[in-house]
Amino acid sequence: MLREQAAPIAALSGLDTARLQYWKLSCQAEGSIALVVAGVEIYLPLTGMVDTGEERQRLEKDLAETQSQIERLEKLLASSFAEKAPAAVVQKERDKLAGFQATAEKIRSQLSTLEQ
């Protein structure tokens, strides 16, 4: 399936199709991150391409900002605002909270991948 989709994968990721390589691996290669997409586990080698320390710092900063938004929205929704505001406005804030929670989970997943 991946070979059949090489052109779109390369176009979306900015890669040269001639440089794509496919291996059957039973474990994650050292210095790579793992992604699971549609049941396919994909390993991207980062050695020499990405400063993992810098990437970890960026992700930790993003997580802290996201967590701050989550805490703010949780306080807001636990206050009298939720009782007094129109239902549509309250729902909009709940939707924002759910979005930030999903983002935080994705960032945590990326951080755990970097630590492997």
Secondary structure, DSSP 8 states (H G I E B T S, - for coil): -TTTTHHHHHHHHT--GGG------SS--TTEEEEEETTEEEEEE-TTTS-HHHHHHHHHHHHHHHHHHHHHHHHHHHSTHHHHS-HHHHHHHHHHHHHHHHHHHHHHHHHHHHH-
